[in-house]
Amino acid sequence: MSDITGDSMLKKEQNKSQLYLDLDKKWTAHNYKPIPVVIEKAKGIWVWDVEGKKYMDCLSAYSSQNFGHRNPKLVKALKKQADKVILTSRAFCNDSMGTAAKKLCELTGYESFLPMNTGAEAVESALKIARKWGYEKKGVDENKAEIIVCENNFHGRTITIVGFSTDPDAFSGFGPKTPGFKVIPYGDTEALKKAINKNTVAFLFEPIQGEAGVLIPPKGYLKEAQKICKENNVITIVDEIQTGFCRTGTIFASDHEKVKPDIVLVAKALGGGIFPISGVLANWDIMDVLTPGSHGSTWGGNSLGMAVLESVCDLLNEEDFSKRSTELGKFFVKKLKLIQKKHSEKIKEVRGKGLLVAIELNEKARPYTEAMKNHQPVGLLAKETHEFSIRFAPPLVITQKELEWALEVIERVFDEVD
Ligand SMILES: *Cc1c(COP(=O)(O)O)cnc(C)c1O
């Protein structure tokens, strides 16, 4: 009899998650500290774990799932292309790359696109382009090029990129650092002016620092930085990998200040959360430094990814994600500030732009993110960033009603966790 009681069933089911957590621990590198939830299914803003418990996804794979998990239009494009051709390499051409690039360029106002796969690759590609541009067009002496970056930056995990990170967790143990980078405080245009010299080829920065905890620079920073760079013949490289494609309420976060950087880096939501696609957007006077043999990627521009990209562009043209993100973001921040008022000893600050939002705590955030996950019967998934902040970045297809539910859960968790 005891075998069919709910108790033993529940126990067995609970072991299911643990089984996968144990497999991960035993067989994969320990380079993350995930919230212990094992997801097996997703749709729109919702995900389900292996026990069938439902959660609202308020991280969106670090802003990759802007259009909702498995957006039907994107999945359709993916499946259709999978039945035709997937990968040819760039040794040959395919019928998807140029078509998709044209749509992306028309949507964003750039003349050319370099397709890559992951965010870090897009960043690396831009660094190479900037250096080559510096030698060939600006006339910087060979091997002298300097690129300016900001404190608390996050641009990815390659050996060069972590070399200019100011986060010891990211760079420790990975030296020696790639030379040619100079770090200045974020949001400080005076520091930028001082850092520029005749060898400076580019200034690489995030329009809002997502990983650092959604740090928004002072008003006018982007515009002023762009002006300083222009005056000094320095390329602006804006990393929109996390902020792009309506996350902050405009296609790019730089649009808030009507700034058009020389180079824009895109990834994450560019692939609609269903395929890794990244790349570099620039005009030809910069992009033309790349010549055959100087750069490449086996999967860059592959048919499957490019079909998805085309479909992402169509989606952005058809639906007004900017408006949704702006309005819902305002609502969300306003309500979070009420929770902050109630729990001012716990919550230090609420900040955000569009649906890229963070609350900074006076204490460690992990107990709160775990409590949100454990909420019954439906949980809420968000992730702490740098210990003291919790980032909320739900898919942009979320509704106000669903956000209200999220706010109830967040409030309850702040009421209950000590
Ligand atoms: C995620 C991210 C990257 C790196 O992208 P990967 O695809 O993980 O390599 C770079 N810059 C920013 C701002 C990011 O958020």
The ligand as an SDF file (V2000), in Angstrom:
LIG
                    3D

 15 15  0  0  0  0  0  0  0  0999 V2000
   26.5340   37.9490  -22.5850 C   0  0  0  0  0  0  0  0  0  0  0  0
   27.3800   39.0930  -22.9430 C   0  0  0  0  0  0  0  0  0  0  0  0
   28.5540   38.9440  -23.6990 C   0  0  0  0  0  0  0  0  0  0  0  0
   29.1150   37.5980  -24.0730 C   0  0  0  0  0  0  0  0  0  0  0  0
   28.2540   36.8060  -24.8190 O   0  0  0  0  0  0  0  0  0  0  0  0
   28.5000   35.2160  -24.9180 P   0  0  0  0  0  0  0  0  0  0  0  0
   27.5350   34.7770  -25.9600 O   0  0  0  0  0  0  0  0  0  0  0  0
   28.2010   34.6490  -23.5660 O   0  0  0  0  0  0  0  0  0  0  0  0
   29.9210   35.0140  -25.3050 O   0  0  0  0  0  0  0  0  0  0  0  0
   29.2430   40.0960  -24.0550 C   0  0  0  0  0  0  0  0  0  0  0  0
   28.8040   41.3080  -23.6930 N   0  0  0  0  0  0  0  0  0  0  0  0
   27.6870   41.4820  -22.9630 C   0  0  0  0  0  0  0  0  0  0  0  0
   27.2560   42.8610  -22.6120 C   0  0  0  0  0  0  0  0  0  0  0  0
   26.9460   40.3920  -22.5430 C   0  0  0  0  0  0  0  0  0  0  0  0
   25.8600   40.5680  -21.7950 O   0  0  0  0  0  0  0  0  0  0  0  0
  1  2  1  0
  2  3  1  0
  2 14  2  0
  3  4  1  0
  3 10  2  0
  4  5  1  0
  5  6  1  0
  6  7  2  0
  6  8  1  0
  6  9  1  0
 10 11  1  0
 11 12  2  0
 12 13  1  0
 12 14  1  0
 14 15  1  0
M  END
$$$$
